[in-house]
Amino acid sequence: MADVPLRVISENSASERRITPSWSITTLKAKLEPITGVPPSAQKLSLNALGGSDAIHVEAADEDNTRLSSFPLAPYAELHVGDTRPPGARPNYTDTSGVDKYEMPEEEYEKKTDSVLAWKKAQKLGRFDPNAPSHEQARLEALEQEVRQRGIKVGKRCRIGGEDTRRGVVKYVGEVKEIPNGIGQWVGVQLDEPVGKNDGSIGGCRYWGEPSTMKHGVFVRPERVEVGEFPPMDDLEDMEEI
C-alpha cells in the first residue's frame, strides 16, 4: 500500500508526515518520538478523519504485530499524539530560560559588513553622523534658551503642563545626570500637592528639601513649565459659611 499523508499533532508540535500502512503500531510510535518528544510508552494515539466527529484510538493488545493498515488511514486525517505522563514529568520545550544564549563579542560584531551597525556607519546615522556633535549642542542651547525665554528661576511660582491642579515652586534648574539619556536643562518643581514622582531626589541624589514619604517633587523639561502668579489653590475658598 502507498504511504498516506497525515497531520501529526501533539502538545508541542504539528506537522505533515507520510505514514506507511505496513508499519506496526510499535514502529509508528518509535518514529513519532523524535517528532513529538513523547516517548513511545507514554503515547496515546488517535485518528480524526476529515469531517469526522469520532476519534479512533490507535491501540491494540499486541502492538508489535498490529499493522496500521488495520485502521482507516484517510489522507490528511489528524493523528493526535497524547502524552500520558503527569504534567510535572513532561519537558517544557517552550521554556528557553535555561538555554545558553550566544552573545557575539563586540569586536567581532563591529567587523561584520551585514549588520545594523554597518548600515548605520554607511548611512552616517546616529553617532556616525559627522554633524552629530553640532546637532547635540544645538539641542542643548535650545533648552537653555527655553529656560531664559520662560523666565524660569529658582523660587518662581509655576504650573506644570497647563494644569491648575499641578501648581508649585521652581526648586532646581540644570542638568540631572540620574535621568537616562536626559542631558540638558531640567526643571525641578516642588508641587503644592503630593502628586509628584519624588521628594526632590532622584537616583539617590538630592536636589532640594529633606527626605520625605510624600511625593511633592517632579522633574520636567522647560517647555512644560509656565511661570506666573499661580498661588496655592484653596479648596475651601468657594465654600459658604455654615
Accessible surface in RSA format (square Angstrom, percent):
REM  Atomic radii and reference values for relative SASA: ProtOr
REM  Chains: A
REM  Algorithm: Lee & Richards
REM  Probe-radius: 1.40
REM  Slices: 20
REM RES _ NUM      All-atoms   Total-Side   Main-Chain    Non-polar    All polar
REM                ABS   REL    ABS   REL    ABS   REL    ABS   REL    ABS   REL
RES MET A   1   181.62  94.1 106.38  70.4  75.24 179.1 103.41  87.9  78.22 103.6
RES ALA A   2    85.65  78.8  63.19  97.5  22.47  51.1  73.38 103.3  12.27  32.5
RES ASP A   3    60.04  42.1  47.48  47.3  12.55  29.7   5.92  13.9  54.12  54.0
RES VAL A   4    16.14  10.6  15.60  14.1   0.54   1.3  16.14  14.0   0.00   0.0
RES PRO A   5    12.13   8.8  12.13  11.1   0.00   0.0  12.13  10.0   0.00   0.0
RES LEU A   6     1.39   0.8   1.39   1.0   0.00   0.0   1.39   1.0   0.00   0.0
RES ARG A   7    93.30  39.2  93.30  47.6   0.00   0.0  23.42  32.0  69.88  42.4
RES VAL A   8     0.40   0.3   0.06   0.1   0.34   0.8   0.06   0.1   0.34   0.9
RES ILE A   9    40.26  22.9  39.25  29.2   1.01   2.4  39.25  28.3   1.01   2.7
RES SER A  10    15.04  12.7   0.71   1.0  14.33  33.0   5.58  11.9   9.46  13.2
RES GLU A  11   129.43  74.3  88.18  66.7  41.25  98.2  51.99 100.6  77.45  63.2
RES ASN A  12    69.28  47.8  33.76  32.6  35.53  85.5  14.92  35.9  54.36  52.5
RES SER A  13    37.88  32.0  23.41  31.2  14.48  33.4  34.15  72.7   3.74   5.2
RES ALA A  14    58.55  53.8  29.86  46.1  28.69  65.3  29.86  42.1  28.68  76.0
RES SER A  15    29.96  25.3  25.27  33.7   4.68  10.8  29.36  62.5   0.60   0.8
RES GLU A  16    92.99  53.4  69.63  52.7  23.37  55.6  20.17  39.0  72.82  59.5
RES ARG A  17   100.66  42.3  97.77  49.8   2.90   6.9  20.41  27.9  80.25  48.6
RES ARG A  18   142.71  59.9 126.23  64.3  16.48  39.2  59.28  81.0  83.43  50.6
RES ILE A  19     4.95   2.8   4.95   3.7   0.00   0.0   4.95   3.6   0.00   0.0
RES THR A  20    29.86  21.2  29.86  30.3   0.00   0.0  19.85  26.7  10.00  15.1
RES PRO A  21     1.30   0.9   1.30   1.2   0.00   0.0   1.30   1.1   0.00   0.0
RES SER A  22    73.72  62.3  62.49  83.4  11.23  25.9  50.31 107.1  23.41  32.8
RES TRP A  23    56.02  22.5  53.25  25.8   2.77   6.5  40.03  21.3  15.98  25.9
RES SER A  24     5.28   4.5   5.10   6.8   0.18   0.4   0.77   1.6   4.51   6.3
RES ILE A  25     0.00   0.0   0.00   0.0   0.00   0.0   0.00   0.0   0.00   0.0
RES THR A  26    57.79  41.1  55.83  56.6   1.96   4.7  53.47  71.8   4.32   6.5
RES THR A  27    50.34  35.8  46.18  46.8   4.16   9.9  25.67  34.5  24.67  37.3
RES LEU A  28     3.56   2.0   3.56   2.5   0.00   0.0   3.56   2.5   0.00   0.0
RES LYS A  29    24.20  11.8  24.20  14.8   0.00   0.0   5.39   4.8  18.81  20.0
RES ALA A  30    55.03  50.6  44.47  68.6  10.56  24.0  45.36  63.9   9.67  25.6
RES LYS A  31    93.54  45.6  86.12  52.8   7.42  17.7  39.04  35.1  54.50  58.1
RES LEU A  32     2.04   1.1   2.04   1.5   0.00   0.0   2.04   1.4   0.00   0.0
RES GLU A  33    69.36  39.8  68.50  51.8   0.86   2.0  13.14  25.4  56.22  45.9
RES PRO A  34   114.94  83.8  72.57  66.1  42.37 154.0  84.78  70.0  30.16 187.4
RES ILE A  35    42.70  24.3  23.90  17.8  18.80  45.3  28.52  20.5  14.18  38.5
RES THR A  36     5.55   3.9   0.00   0.0   5.55  13.2   1.98   2.7   3.57   5.4
RES GLY A  37    24.15  29.8   0.00   N/A  24.15  29.8  16.22  44.5   7.93  17.8
RES VAL A  38     9.51   6.3   9.51   8.6   0.00   0.0   9.51   8.3   0.00   0.0
RES PRO A  39    35.23  25.7  35.23  32.1   0.00   0.0  35.23  29.1   0.00   0.0
RES PRO A  40    46.01  33.5  43.54  39.7   2.47   9.0  43.85  36.2   2.16  13.4
RES SER A  41   111.87  94.5  69.15  92.3  42.72  98.4  59.22 126.1  52.65  73.8
RES ALA A  42     5.16   4.7   3.86   6.0   1.30   3.0   5.16   7.3   0.00   0.0
RES GLN A  43    10.11   5.7   0.00   0.0  10.11  24.1   0.00   0.0  10.11   7.7
RES LYS A  44   104.56  51.0  97.51  59.8   7.04  16.8  68.98  62.1  35.58  37.9
RES LEU A  45     4.17   2.3   0.00   0.0   4.17  10.5   0.00   0.0   4.17  11.2
RES SER A  46    17.73  15.0  17.73  23.7   0.00   0.0   5.59  11.9  12.14  17.0
RES LEU A  47     3.00   1.7   2.79   2.0   0.21   0.5   2.79   2.0   0.21   0.6
RES ASN A  48    36.91  25.5  35.44  34.3   1.46   3.5   6.53  15.7  30.37  29.4
RES ALA A  49    44.19  40.6  37.45  57.8   6.74  15.3  37.52  52.8   6.67  17.7
RES LEU A  50   126.63  70.5  99.63  71.3  27.00  67.9 102.37  71.9  24.25  65.3
RES GLY A  51    90.77 111.9   0.00   N/A  90.77 111.9  45.03 123.6  45.74 102.5
RES GLY A  52    40.78  50.3   0.00   N/A  40.78  50.3  23.02  63.2  17.76  39.8
RES SER A  53   107.23  90.6  70.66  94.3  36.57  84.2  52.93 112.7  54.30  76.1
RES ASP A  54   113.74  79.7 102.91 102.4  10.83  25.6  31.92  75.1  81.83  81.6
RES ALA A  55    49.61  45.6  25.27  39.0  24.34  55.4  25.27  35.6  24.34  64.5
RES ILE A  56    69.08  39.3  65.84  49.0   3.25   7.8  69.08  49.7   0.00   0.0
RES HIS A  57    92.13  50.4  81.72  56.8  10.41  26.6  53.87  55.5  38.26  44.5
RES VAL A  58     4.02   2.6   2.35   2.1   1.67   4.0   2.35   2.0   1.67   4.5
RES GLU A  59    95.87  55.0  83.78  63.4  12.09  28.8  29.27  56.6  66.60  54.4
RES ALA A  60    36.52  33.6  12.33  19.0  24.20  55.0  25.14  35.4  11.39  30.2
RES ALA A  61   122.03 112.2  68.64 105.9  53.39 121.5  81.25 114.4  40.78 108.0
RES ASP A  62    71.38  50.0  66.14  65.8   5.24  12.4  37.32  87.8  34.06  34.0
RES GLU A  63    41.33  23.7  36.75  27.8   4.58  10.9  13.89  26.9  27.43  22.4
RES ASP A  64    91.23  63.9  80.55  80.2  10.68  25.3  22.78  53.6  68.46  68.3
RES ASN A  65   102.33  70.6  84.02  81.2  18.31  44.1  23.03  55.4  79.30  76.7
RES THR A  66    28.82  20.5  24.12  24.5   4.70  11.2  17.40  23.4  11.41  17.3
RES ARG A  67   109.62  46.0 107.92  55.0   1.69   4.0  32.19  44.0  77.43  46.9
RES LEU A  68     1.84   1.0   1.84   1.3   0.00   0.0   1.84   1.3   0.00   0.0
RES SER A  69    58.86  49.7  32.07  42.8  26.79  61.7  14.97  31.9  43.89  61.5
RES SER A  70    82.22  69.5  41.21  55.0  41.01  94.5  31.24  66.5  50.98  71.4
RES PHE A  71    29.17  14.6  21.81  13.5   7.36  19.2  23.42  14.2   5.75  16.5
RES PRO A  72    79.03  57.6  61.67  56.2  17.36  63.1  75.14  62.0   3.89  24.2
RES LEU A  73    30.95  17.2  11.46   8.2  19.48  49.0  12.06   8.5  18.89  50.8
RES ALA A  74    37.03  34.0  32.37  50.0   4.66  10.6  36.80  51.8   0.23   0.6
RES PRO A  75    80.37  58.6  75.24  68.6   5.13  18.6  75.24  62.1   5.13  31.9
RES TYR A  76   106.43  49.7 104.97  59.7   1.46   3.8  67.43  50.7  39.00  48.1
RES ALA A  77     0.83   0.8   0.83   1.3   0.00   0.0   0.83   1.2   0.00   0.0
RES GLU A  78    59.67  34.3  59.67  45.1   0.00   0.0   6.93  13.4  52.75  43.1
RES LEU A  79     2.07   1.2   2.07   1.5   0.00   0.0   2.07   1.5   0.00   0.0
RES HIS A  80    59.44  32.5  59.44  41.3   0.00   0.0  40.56  41.8  18.88  22.0
RES VAL A  81     5.90   3.9   0.00   0.0   5.90  14.2   0.44   0.4   5.47  14.8
RES GLY A  82    31.01  38.2   0.00   N/A  31.01  38.2  30.01  82.4   1.00   2.2
RES ASP A  83    25.11  17.6   8.33   8.3  16.78  39.7   4.51  10.6  20.60  20.5
RES THR A  84    86.79  61.7  53.70  54.4  33.10  78.9  50.21  67.4  36.58  55.3
RES ARG A  85    51.65  21.7  47.91  24.4   3.73   8.9  31.06  42.4  20.59  12.5
RES PRO A  86    89.87  65.5  83.65  76.3   6.23  22.6  89.83  74.2   0.04   0.2
RES PRO A  87   108.40  79.0  95.31  86.9  13.09  47.6  96.43  79.6  11.97  74.4
RES GLY A  88    82.21 101.4   0.00   N/A  82.21 101.4  45.39 124.6  36.82  82.5
RES ALA A  89    60.26  55.4  33.57  51.8  26.69  60.7  44.25  62.3  16.00  42.4
RES ARG A  90    73.56  30.9  58.72  29.9  14.84  35.3  14.23  19.4  59.33  36.0
RES PRO A  91    64.31  46.9  46.28  42.2  18.03  65.5  58.48  48.3   5.82  36.2
RES ASN A  92    99.55  68.7  74.20  71.7  25.35  61.0  32.12  77.3  67.44  65.2
RES TYR A  93   116.07  54.2  85.54  48.7  30.53  79.4  78.15  58.7  37.93  46.8
RES THR A  94   109.14  77.6  83.29  84.4  25.85  61.6  69.35  93.1  39.79  60.2
RES ASP A  95    77.10  54.0  57.71  57.4  19.38  45.8  15.94  37.5  61.16  61.0
RES THR A  96    80.91  57.5  78.67  79.8   2.24   5.3  50.59  68.0  30.32  45.8
RES SER A  97    93.82  79.3  58.93  78.7  34.89  80.4  49.99 106.4  43.84  61.4
RES GLY A  98    74.12  91.4   0.00   N/A  74.12  91.4  43.57 119.6  30.55  68.4
RES VAL A  99    89.99  59.2  80.64  73.0   9.35  22.5  85.00  73.9   4.98  13.5
RES ASP A 100   142.90 100.1 117.61 117.1  25.29  59.8  41.50  97.7 101.41 101.1
RES LYS A 101   143.36  69.9 113.44  69.6  29.92  71.2 103.39  93.1  39.98  42.6
RES TYR A 102   162.81  76.0 127.20  72.4  35.61  92.7 121.64  91.4  41.17  50.8
RES GLU A 103   149.06  85.6 127.78  96.7  21.29  50.7  47.22  91.3 101.84  83.2
RES MET A 104    67.88  35.2  44.28  29.3  23.59  56.2  44.08  37.5  23.80  31.5
RES PRO A 105    66.84  48.7  55.39  50.5  11.45  41.6  66.84  55.2   0.00   0.0
RES GLU A 106   120.75  69.3 111.66  84.5   9.09  21.6  40.24  77.8  80.51  65.7
RES GLU A 107   118.61  68.1 115.99  87.8   2.62   6.2  61.91 119.8  56.70  46.3
RES GLU A 108    82.25  47.2  79.42  60.1   2.83   6.7  30.79  59.6  51.46  42.0
RES TYR A 109    76.47  35.7  76.23  43.4   0.24   0.6  60.34  45.3  16.13  19.9
RES GLU A 110    78.57  45.1  64.42  48.7  14.16  33.7  11.12  21.5  67.45  55.1
RES LYS A 111   165.34  80.7 139.40  85.5  25.94  61.8  90.66  81.6  74.68  79.6
RES LYS A 112    78.73  38.4  66.93  41.1  11.80  28.1  35.16  31.6  43.57  46.4
RES THR A 113   127.47  90.7 100.15 101.5  27.31  65.1  72.14  96.9  55.33  83.6
RES ASP A 114   117.80  82.5  80.36  80.0  37.44  88.5  46.14 108.6  71.67  71.5
RES SER A 115    14.32  12.1   2.76   3.7  11.56  26.6  10.66  22.7   3.66   5.1
RES VAL A 116    97.61  64.2  92.60  83.8   5.00  12.1  95.16  82.7   2.45   6.6
RES LEU A 117    21.69  12.1  20.01  14.3   1.68   4.2  21.45  15.1   0.24   0.6
RES ALA A 118    22.59  20.8  15.21  23.5   7.38  16.8  18.07  25.4   4.51  12.0
RES TRP A 119   139.41  55.9 133.80  64.8   5.60  13.2 120.65  64.3  18.76  30.4
RES LYS A 120    85.81  41.9  85.81  52.7   0.00   0.0  29.77  26.8  56.04  59.7
RES LYS A 121    86.38  42.1  75.14  46.1  11.23  26.7  48.63  43.8  37.74  40.2
RES ALA A 122    75.03  69.0  42.33  65.3  32.70  74.4  54.66  77.0  20.37  54.0
RES GLN A 123    96.94  54.2  77.36  56.5  19.58  46.6   7.15  15.2  89.79  68.1
RES LYS A 124   121.70  59.4 115.80  71.1   5.90  14.1  71.43  64.3  50.27  53.5
RES LEU A 125    73.82  41.1  72.72  52.0   1.09   2.7  73.67  51.7   0.15   0.4
RES GLY A 126    54.63  67.4   0.00   N/A  54.63  67.4  42.27 116.0  12.36  27.7
RES ARG A 127   178.91  75.1 143.02  72.9  35.89  85.5  71.42  97.6 107.49  65.1
RES PHE A 128    50.88  25.5  33.98  21.0  16.90  44.0  40.14  24.3  10.73  30.7
RES ASP A 129    34.44  24.1  31.72  31.6   2.72   6.4   3.90   9.2  30.55  30.5
RES PRO A 130    95.37  69.5  61.69  56.2  33.68 122.4  74.92  61.9  20.46 127.1
RES ASN A 131    83.09  57.3  81.44  78.7   1.65   4.0   5.73  13.8  77.37  74.8
RES ALA A 132    26.47  24.3  21.98  33.9   4.49  10.2  24.03  33.8   2.44   6.5
RES PRO A 133    97.44  71.0  84.48  77.0  12.97  47.1  92.56  76.4   4.88  30.3
RES SER A 134    66.60  56.3  54.58  72.8  12.02  27.7  53.80 114.6  12.80  17.9
RES HIS A 135   107.36  58.7  99.62  69.2   7.74  19.8  74.68  77.0  32.68  38.0
RES GLU A 136    61.85  35.5  60.32  45.6   1.53   3.6  34.69  67.1  27.16  22.2
RES GLN A 137    91.60  51.2  90.60  66.2   0.99   2.4  35.45  75.5  56.14  42.6
RES ALA A 138    57.25  52.6  49.69  76.7   7.56  17.2  52.43  73.8   4.82  12.8
RES ARG A 139   101.95  42.8  95.56  48.7   6.39  15.2  62.67  85.7  39.28  23.8
RES LEU A 140    37.34  20.8  37.03  26.5   0.31   0.8  37.03  26.0   0.31   0.8
RES GLU A 141    91.55  52.6  89.24  67.5   2.31   5.5  29.11  56.3  62.45  51.0
RES ALA A 142    56.37  51.8  48.09  74.2   8.28  18.8  52.01  73.2   4.36  11.5
RES LEU A 143    20.06  11.2  19.69  14.1   0.37   0.9  20.06  14.1   0.00   0.0
RES GLU A 144    76.34  43.8  74.31  56.2   2.03   4.8  14.19  27.5  62.14  50.7
RES GLN A 145    84.77  47.4  84.77  62.0   0.00   0.0  12.25  26.1  72.52  55.0
RES GLU A 146    47.54  27.3  46.93  35.5   0.61   1.5   1.74   3.4  45.80  37.4
RES VAL A 147    15.84  10.4  15.45  14.0   0.39   1.0  15.45  13.4   0.39   1.1
RES ARG A 148   162.38  68.2 138.66  70.7  23.72  56.5  76.87 105.1  85.51  51.8
RES GLN A 149   130.30  72.9  91.10  66.6  39.20  93.3  41.39  88.1  88.91  67.4
RES ARG A 150    90.17  37.9  71.83  36.6  18.34  43.7  23.84  32.6  66.32  40.2
RES GLY A 151    28.64  35.3   0.00   N/A  28.64  35.3  27.63  75.8   1.01   2.3
RES ILE A 152     5.99   3.4   0.00   0.0   5.99  14.4   0.00   0.0   5.99  16.3
RES LYS A 153   135.57  66.1 132.41  81.2   3.16   7.5  77.76  70.0  57.80  61.6
RES VAL A 154    97.76  64.3  72.50  65.6  25.26  60.9  72.50  63.0  25.26  68.5
RES GLY A 155    52.07  64.2   0.00   N/A  52.07  64.2  28.54  78.3  23.53  52.7
RES LYS A 156    93.46  45.6  91.00  55.8   2.46   5.9  37.41  33.7  56.06  59.7
RES ARG A 157    53.16  22.3  49.03  25.0   4.13   9.8  43.04  58.8  10.11   6.1
RES CYS A 158     0.00   0.0   0.00   0.0   0.00   0.0   0.00   0.0   0.00   0.0
RES ARG A 159    50.11  21.0  50.10  25.5   0.01   0.0   0.01   0.0  50.10  30.4
RES ILE A 160     0.05   0.0   0.00   0.0   0.05   0.1   0.00   0.0   0.05   0.1
RES GLY A 161    41.11  50.7   0.00   N/A  41.11  50.7  18.77  51.5  22.34  50.0
RES GLY A 162    46.43  57.3   0.00   N/A  46.43  57.3  18.32  50.3  28.12  63.0
RES GLU A 163    81.15  46.6  76.16  57.6   4.99  11.9  31.10  60.2  50.05  40.9
RES ASP A 164    58.80  41.2  52.57  52.3   6.23  14.7  12.66  29.8  46.14  46.0
RES THR A 165    94.42  67.2  83.55  84.7  10.87  25.9  73.74  99.1  20.67  31.3
RES ARG A 166    42.73  17.9  42.35  21.6   0.38   0.9  13.29  18.2  29.44  17.8
RES ARG A 167    39.37  16.5  37.18  19.0   2.19   5.2   2.09   2.9  37.28  22.6
RES GLY A 168     0.04   0.0   0.00   N/A   0.04   0.0   0.00   0.0   0.04   0.1
RES VAL A 169    36.36  23.9  36.36  32.9   0.00   0.0  36.36  31.6   0.00   0.0
RES VAL A 170     0.00   0.0   0.00   0.0   0.00   0.0   0.00   0.0   0.00   0.0
RES LYS A 171    78.15  38.1  66.88  41.0  11.28  26.8  12.32  11.1  65.83  70.1
RES TYR A 172    52.73  24.6  52.26  29.7   0.47   1.2  36.60  27.5  16.13  19.9
RES VAL A 173    40.51  26.7  17.29  15.7  23.22  56.0  17.29  15.0  23.22  63.0
RES GLY A 174    10.03  12.4   0.00   N/A  10.03  12.4  10.03  27.5   0.00   0.0
RES GLU A 175    78.74  45.2  70.28  53.2   8.46  20.1  22.34  43.2  56.40  46.0
RES VAL A 176     1.74   1.1   0.00   0.0   1.74   4.2   0.14   0.1   1.60   4.3
RES LYS A 177   170.93  83.4 137.39  84.3  33.54  79.8 115.55 104.0  55.38  59.0
RES GLU A 178    60.43  34.7  33.93  25.7  26.50  63.1  21.49  41.6  38.94  31.8
RES ILE A 179    32.43  18.5  27.84  20.7   4.59  11.1  28.36  20.4   4.06  11.0
RES PRO A 180   116.34  84.8  92.55  84.4  23.80  86.5 104.32  86.1  12.02  74.7
RES ASN A 181   150.23 103.6 114.47 110.6  35.75  86.1  35.45  85.3 114.78 110.9
RES GLY A 182     4.36   5.4   0.00   N/A   4.36   5.4   3.02   8.3   1.33   3.0
RES ILE A 183    83.24  47.4  78.64  58.6   4.60  11.1  82.99  59.8   0.25   0.7
RES GLY A 184     3.36   4.1   0.00   N/A   3.36   4.1   3.36   9.2   0.00   0.0
RES GLN A 185    32.99  18.4  32.99  24.1   0.00   0.0   0.88   1.9  32.11  24.4
RES TRP A 186    32.00  12.8  32.00  15.5   0.00   0.0  32.00  17.1   0.00   0.0
RES VAL A 187     0.00   0.0   0.00   0.0   0.00   0.0   0.00   0.0   0.00   0.0
RES GLY A 188     0.00   0.0   0.00   N/A   0.00   0.0   0.00   0.0   0.00   0.0
RES VAL A 189     0.00   0.0   0.00   0.0   0.00   0.0   0.00   0.0   0.00   0.0
RES GLN A 190    69.17  38.7  67.82  49.6   1.35   3.2   3.79   8.1  65.38  49.6
RES LEU A 191     3.23   1.8   0.57   0.4   2.66   6.7   0.58   0.4   2.65   7.1
RES ASP A 192    45.86  32.1  22.12  22.0  23.74  56.1  19.63  46.2  26.23  26.2
RES GLU A 193    90.13  51.7  89.04  67.4   1.09   2.6  31.21  60.4  58.92  48.1
RES PRO A 194    58.93  43.0  39.50  36.0  19.43  70.6  39.50  32.6  19.43 120.8
RES VAL A 195    75.27  49.5  57.25  51.8  18.02  43.4  64.90  56.4  10.37  28.1
RES GLY A 196    13.47  16.6   0.00   N/A  13.47  16.6   0.29   0.8  13.17  29.5
RES LYS A 197   157.05  76.6 139.30  85.5  17.75  42.3  84.03  75.6  73.02  77.8
RES ASN A 198    22.02  15.2  17.85  17.2   4.17  10.0  15.98  38.5   6.03   5.8
RES ASP A 199    28.75  20.1  17.91  17.8  10.84  25.6   9.44  22.2  19.31  19.3
RES GLY A 200     0.00   0.0   0.00   N/A   0.00   0.0   0.00   0.0   0.00   0.0
RES SER A 201    24.81  21.0  21.52  28.7   3.29   7.6   4.14   8.8  20.67  29.0
RES ILE A 202    45.04  25.6  39.78  29.6   5.26  12.7  45.04  32.4   0.00   0.0
RES GLY A 203    69.88  86.2   0.00   N/A  69.88  86.2  35.08  96.3  34.80  77.9
RES GLY A 204    84.71 104.5   0.00   N/A  84.71 104.5  41.08 112.7  43.63  97.7
RES CYS A 205    49.00  37.1  43.87  48.9   5.13  12.1  13.45  34.1  35.55  38.3
RES ARG A 206    85.72  36.0  58.31  29.7  27.41  65.3  44.40  60.7  41.32  25.0
RES TYR A 207    45.61  21.3  21.28  12.1  24.33  63.3  20.05  15.1  25.56  31.5
RES TRP A 208    26.35  10.6  15.55   7.5  10.80  25.4  23.72  12.6   2.63   4.3
RES GLY A 209    46.71  57.6   0.00   N/A  46.71  57.6  28.42  78.0  18.29  41.0
RES GLU A 210   139.33  80.0 129.09  97.7  10.24  24.4  59.60 115.3  79.73  65.1
RES PRO A 211   100.41  73.2  78.91  71.9  21.50  78.1  79.34  65.5  21.07 131.0
RES SER A 212    59.27  50.1  33.66  44.9  25.61  59.0  32.31  68.8  26.96  37.8
RES THR A 213   135.66  96.5 106.14 107.6  29.53  70.4  91.01 122.2  44.65  67.5
RES MET A 214    96.49  50.0  93.47  61.9   3.02   7.2  65.94  56.1  30.55  40.5
RES LYS A 215   115.30  56.2 112.82  69.2   2.48   5.9  59.56  53.6  55.74  59.4
RES HIS A 216    50.64  27.7  50.64  35.2   0.00   0.0  36.05  37.2  14.59  17.0
RES GLY A 217     0.44   0.5   0.00   N/A   0.44   0.5   0.00   0.0   0.44   1.0
RES VAL A 218     7.28   4.8   7.28   6.6   0.00   0.0   7.28   6.3   0.00   0.0
RES PHE A 219    20.84  10.4   3.72   2.3  17.12  44.5   3.72   2.3  17.12  49.0
RES VAL A 220     6.27   4.1   3.42   3.1   2.85   6.9   6.27   5.4   0.00   0.0
RES ARG A 221    38.69  16.2  37.15  18.9   1.54   3.7  20.95  28.6  17.74  10.7
RES PRO A 222     0.00   0.0   0.00   0.0   0.00   0.0   0.00   0.0   0.00   0.0
RES GLU A 223    90.02  51.7  75.21  56.9  14.81  35.3  39.32  76.1  50.69  41.4
RES ARG A 224   105.84  44.4  98.86  50.4   6.98  16.6  44.15  60.3  61.69  37.4
RES VAL A 225     0.28   0.2   0.00   0.0   0.28   0.7   0.28   0.2   0.00   0.0
RES GLU A 226    66.04  37.9  64.41  48.7   1.63   3.9  27.51  53.2  38.53  31.5
RES VAL A 227    39.51  26.0  15.40  13.9  24.12  58.1  15.40  13.4  24.12  65.4
RES GLY A 228    28.72  35.4   0.00   N/A  28.72  35.4  24.45  67.1   4.27   9.6
RES GLU A 229   167.56  96.2 145.79 110.3  21.76  51.8  63.81 123.4 103.75  84.7
RES PHE A 230    25.75  12.9  25.18  15.6   0.57   1.5  25.18  15.3   0.57   1.6
RES PRO A 231    79.89  58.2  75.97  69.3   3.92  14.3  79.45  65.6   0.44   2.7
RES PRO A 232    84.84  61.8  70.70  64.4  14.14  51.4  70.70  58.4  14.14  87.9
RES MET A 233    97.72  50.6  72.53  48.0  25.19  60.0  72.47  61.6  25.25  33.4
RES ASP A 234    84.96  59.5  67.06  66.7  17.90  42.3  25.87  60.9  59.09  58.9
RES ASP A 235   126.57  88.7  96.48  96.0  30.08  71.1  37.89  89.2  88.68  88.4
RES LEU A 236   124.46  69.3 114.74  82.1   9.72  24.4 114.89  80.7   9.57  25.8
RES GLU A 237   130.36  74.8 101.48  76.8  28.88  68.8  32.10  62.1  98.26  80.2
RES ASP A 238   133.72  93.7 105.10 104.6  28.63  67.7  41.69  98.1  92.03  91.8
RES MET A 239   119.39  61.8  93.51  61.9  25.88  61.6  88.40  75.2  30.98  41.0
RES GLU A 240   154.56  88.7 135.42 102.5  19.14  45.6  55.50 107.4  99.06  80.9
RES GLU A 241   177.39 101.8 144.70 109.5  32.69  77.8  65.29 126.3 112.10  91.5
RES ILE A 242   206.60 117.6 133.40  99.4  73.19 176.4 162.67 117.1  43.92 119.2
END  Absolute sums over single chains surface
CHAIN  1 A    15967.6      12477.0       3490.6       8728.0       7239.6
END  Absolute sums over all chains
TOTAL         15967.6      12477.0       3490.6       8728.0       7239.6
